Amino acid sequence: MQNKEDKGHKYKPETLMMSYGYDPTLSEGSAKPPVFLTSTFVFPNAQKGKDNFQITFGLRDRNPGEIEGLIYSRMNNPNLQMLEERIALWDDMDKSLVFSSGMAAISTFVLSATKPGDAIVATTPMYGGTYFLLEEIMPKFNIKTYTVEAGSGKEKFEEAIKKAQADGRNVKFILVETPSNPTNIMTDLETVSEVAKKYSTKTNRILSVVDNTFLGPVFQAPKKFGADVIIYSATKFIGGHSDLVAGVVSLSEDIAKSLLFYRSMFGTMGNPFDSWLMLRSLETLKIRMEEQCKGAQKIATFLSEHPKVEEVIYPGLLNKGSKQHDIYKKQTTGPGSLITFKLKGGENDVFKLLNSLKLFKLAVSLGGTESLIEHPRTMTHADIPLDQQELQGIYENTLRISVGIENPDDLIFDLKQNL
């Protein structure tokens, strides 16, 4: 299937994942794309070589019907291109660019979007790697981050922008993790987008950037709420099998050129084999995420009723009428499969539980077919100072679960026995 629609009928992304962007006749009739494990591509003639470089390097626009040719796998590759086209369908964006890891994606984006003296506004808590990038590395380039608590209203975001402006800095983008990692706090994307537009000027556009790893692309579509850029750790649900590391940035054509240039110069693109694996994974993305979500709802409900559990934070258990529930109902179609809960007790009690579970694997990451459990304070968020962890709602009794596709009753049995 080469077209997104036929006779006025628009195909759904899960249907297009099976064939969009791939012509079997170009690959000996293979039903699935082969892996193009090559570093370089041969030009049919010198003019084609010139054309390919001009288009890829942005020296000229494509002519009507002209296709970007292949040059070198640091710039483009058939597996990479097919994957990017299909992810862009999920996000309804002009372009999706695939990177060698989630951190490669966000690092390359941040460096492409800022210059010394600029500022970033970001929600907290955030993934530990992102925190270290913004708080420890970017200040070396004289780029400062102003933080806002996840779930805040527009006033807090406006205050952060005004503070940056008072310091003589231009805010280049607002970065939002929603739900937040690991506390599962929802932030209103439409509000963030409105603030970004309100404070943009003719000479300084402020982008609305969303880390959509926890719920996207199946349960949350940030573009519908004005997001300019969507970022993923594709290692998680998009890869989905814990057998690769990758990242994605989805964005509009007008802001993609700079990021493409930086990716090519830094060499942070995804490789052909991992791209091929993700093409496989996209075919089952929707059914995997939906099945994981069903299991998570049952497990979260069980935990919320257990006497050894102090609190469960899961979008599917939010109180109706609360601000968080309103945001959840407004901008998502499901609660996802990440559960945060607090055990009654301290670190010793937490470690005892972690060491006793049999079905849950004690490991970081999330979004794979297997269920995982981890201790954010000493693991994924260990590089955040303890005082900051406390302020961000990360305590010694906080645990994070990523629910896989096992039978949820078996997972509940594992938790029940060991709690």
N, C-alpha and C positions, 0 to 999 in steps of 0.2 A: 504494500500500500504506500503510494507516494504522496497522496494528498491528505490534508487535514480535514477536508470535508468533501462531500459528494452530493450533487443535486440539492444543495441547501441544508443537508444533514451534516452537522458538525460532530466528528468522532470524539469520544472521550479519551483522555490521556492513556488510561489502562489498555485501550484497544490499540492505540498508535504505538505503544511500547513494543509490539510484536514485529513491526516491520518498517516504521517510518524512517526515511532517510537511507534505506538500504535497497539496492537492486541486485537480486540474486544472479542475474545474467552477467554481471561484471565479476562474479566470483565463482565461475564454473557451476552455477546453479545451486550453490550451497544454500540451504534453507535459513541458516543462521550465518551472521557475519564471521569470517575467519579472523584470526589474530594477525595484524600486520606488524610483525616484529622486524621492522626495518628502520634504520636511522635516516636514510636518504631516498629520494625519489628521482627517477629519470625523466627529463623533459623530452617531449617528442621533437622539439626543434628549439632554436635559440630564441625566437620571438615569444614562444610560450614560457620559456624560462624568465625572460624579461617581464612578461605580463604577471606571472606568479609573484615575483618579488615586488613589483609595484603595488599590487593589490594587498599583499600580506603586510607590507611595510607602511601602508596607508599613503603611498605617493600619488595614488589616483583612485577614484571610485570605480566600482565595477560598471561595465556597460550592461544594458538590459539583457538578461538571460545569461550573462557571463558567470561562470562558477569559479570560486577561488581554488586555484590549483595547489597541489602538494609540493613541498620543497624539502623539508627536513623535520624530523619528529619533535624537535624542540619548539617548532612553530605550529605544525599541524600534522595530523595523522588520521587515517580513516576511522579507526576505532574511537579516537578522541572526538572527532567531529560528529559522528553518529550519536555518541553519548550526550554531547553538549546540546544537540538539536532536540533530543528527547527530553532532557531535563527542563529545557526552556519551555516545552509544551506544558509540563506540570505547573511551572511557575507563571505561565502566560507572560513571559519576558522576551525581549528581542533576542537576548543572548544569554547563554550559560557557559561559563568558563570553568574547566576542571583543573584542579591542582593536585600536587603530590601528597598533600595532607590538609586537614582542616586548618592547622596553624599556618601552612604555606599560603592557603587561600586568604585568611584574614590579614596576615603580615604583608603579603604583596598588595592587597587592597589598601591597607592603611598607608603604606609607603607611596603608593601611586596617587592617593587622594590628598596628601598633606605636604607641607613644606615647613622648614624651620620658622618658628614663631606662630604657627597655627595652633588650634585647639580642637579637642574632641569632647563631646558629651556622651557619657555611657552610663547605663544602668548597673546597679550592683544588687545582689552578688552576681558575679560572672564566672565563667569557667577559669580555672587557675592559670592556664596557659595564656588566655586573653588578658587576664589581670597583669601577669608578669610583662607581657608585651607592652601594654599601655602605661604601666606604672614604673617599670624598671628600664625598658629599652628605649621607648620613644622619647623620654626626657633627654636622652643623650643627643637627640636631634632637635632639642628645644621645642618639643611638641608636648603640650600639657593636656591631661585628661581631667575633666570636671565630672564628678559622679552624682547620680541621682538614684534614690532608692527605687527598685523595681515596684511597679504598681502605683507610682506617684501620678498626680494630675498635672495639667499643663503648667500650673504655677511654678512647680519645682523645676521643670525643664526650662522655662523662661528665666528663672533665677540663675540657673547655671550658665545660660547663654549670656545674660547680662553681666555676670561676674567675669566671664572670659573676655567680653568686650571691654569691660573696665580695666582689665589687665593688658589691653592693647592687642588682643588676639582675635583672629577670625575663626569661628567654629566652622569646620568643614563638613562634619556629619554628626548625627545622633545615632549611637549604636545601642540597640535594644535586644536583650535576650528575653524572649517570652515564650513559654514559661522560663523563669530564671533558673539557673543551674547553681546549686542543687535544690533550692527552696520552693520551686514550682509556683512562684508568684507571677501573675499575669499582668502585663502592661498594655494599656489601650494604644494600639498602633495608629488608629485614626487621629487621636490627640497628638501623638508624636509627629505625625506627618503634617498636621496643621501648624504646629509650632515651627517646624523646619521651614515651611513655606512662608510663614509670617515674618521670620527673621532673615530670610534670604534677600539679597540685594542684586542689582544688575551685575555687580562685580564679584559677588561671593554667594554662590548657591550652597545652601546647607542641605545635604542629603539625609534622607531617612533610611537607616540601614538596620536590617533585622537578622539576627542569628535565629534561624528557623529550624535548628537541628532537632529539637524535642518533639515537635508536632508536624513538621512539614515533610514533604509537600502535600500529604494526604489530608491532614486535619486542619491545616492553617495555610491560607493563601494571602500573604502580606500585601501583594500588589493591589488587592481589592480595597485595601485601607490606606493606599497612598504611598506604600514603601517604594523607594527608588532602587534599593539594592537588597538582595536576599543572599545570606551566607549559610553554608552547611558544612559540618563535618560529615562528608559523605561516607566516611568509615562506618557511620552508624546505620540508620535505616536504609539509605540508598544502596550502600554495599550490602548490609544486612546479614552477612554470614561470618563476620569476624575473621575474614581472610584477606583483607586489604586495608590500606590506609589511603584516604583521598579527601579532597575538599572541593567545594563548588561555590562560585559567585555568580548569581543571576542578576542581570541589569539591562538597562536600555542601551540601544546602539550608540547614542550620543556620548555616553560616559564610559563605553567599553574600550575605546581605542587606547586610552592611557593605560588601563589595566593589562590589555593584551601586550603592549610594548614592555611593561615591567615584567610580566610573566616570561616573556621571551628572553629578556636580558638576564633575569635571575635564574632562569631554567627551572621554574617551579611548577611546570605543567605536569599533568598526569601521564603515566606511561601507557603504552598500548595494551599490555596484558591486563592491568588493573581496569582500564577502560572497558575491555572486553568482558571482564567479570561483572562490572556494573551494568553493562547492557543486559546480561543475563538476569541480574538482580532486579532491574526495573520491571521485568515482566511479572514478577510476583510482589512488587512493592505494596500495592493496595491490599491484597489479601493478607499479607504478612502483618501489616500495621493494624488492620482491622481485627485480626485474630489476637494479636498481642494486647490490643485495647480491651477486648472482651475479658481476657484473663486478668488484666490489671484491675478492672473494675471489681471483680469478685475478690481478688486478693486485698485490695484497698479496703473494701467493706469488712472483710474478716479482721484485718489489723485494727480498724477503727473500733471494733467491738471487743478487742482483747484486753484483759486487765493489766498486762505487762507493757502495754503501749500507751505512751503519754499523749501523742498527737499524730495524726496522719494528715499530710498535705498532698492532695490529689485533686485535679480539676473536676473529676467526676463526683466528688463529695462536697463541693462548695455549697454553702448555705444559700438557698434561694432568697433573692432580695438583697444580698450583699453586693458590694461594689465589685469584688472579684468574680462573683457568679455572673454579674451583668456583662463584664468584659468577656468572660469565657463563652457565654451564649451568643454574644455579638460577633466574635471574630474567629470562632473555631467550629468545627463540625464533629469533634470528638475529643475526649480527654487524654488520649495517648496512653503510653505504657510505662511512664516513669512515675514512681511512687517515692515520696520522701516521708519518713516517719521518725519519731523520737521515741527511743526506748526508755522506760523508767529505769534510772540508774546512771552509771558513769562509764568511763572507757573500759574498765574491766568487764562489766556486764555486756557491753557492745562486742568486745573481742571474743567473749565466751560464746555468744550467739554466732558470730561470724565463723568461728572455728568448728562449730557443731553442725552447721547445715550441710546436707548431702546433695540436694538437687540444685540449689543456688550455687553458682560458682563465685568464689571470692575473687573478684577482678574488677578493674575499672573498665571504661567504655560503656556503651549502651546500644540498643537498637538491633542487636544480633538475634538469631533464632533461639539462642540459649538464654536462660535467666541469670542475671548477675546481681550481686550485692556488694556494696563498698561503703567505706567510712570516709566521707568527704574531708573531715578535719585533718586526717593523717594521710590521705591519699590524693584524690583529684584536686583538692584545694589547699594542699600542704604548703604551697609557696606563698599563701596569703597570711600575713601576720595574724597572730591569735586575736589581738584586740579588734582587728578589722573583721575577722570571722564572726566574732561575737556581735558586732554591729550589723553584720549582714545576715544574721540568723543561722549561722553554722555553729552548732554546739558539739560537745564531746559525745552526746547521745544521739546525734543525727545520723541517720542511715539513708542510703539511696538504693532503690531497687529498679532494675530494668527487667521488665517481664518479657520472656520469650514466647515460644509457641508450644511449650509443653502443656499438658492438661493442667488447668489451674487448680483442680482438686488435689492433684499430687503435690503441687507447690505449696498449697495451703497446709497439707499434711506435714510437709517438711518444716514449715514455720511453726505449726502448732506443737509438734514434738519437741522442738528445740527452744521455743519461747517458755 
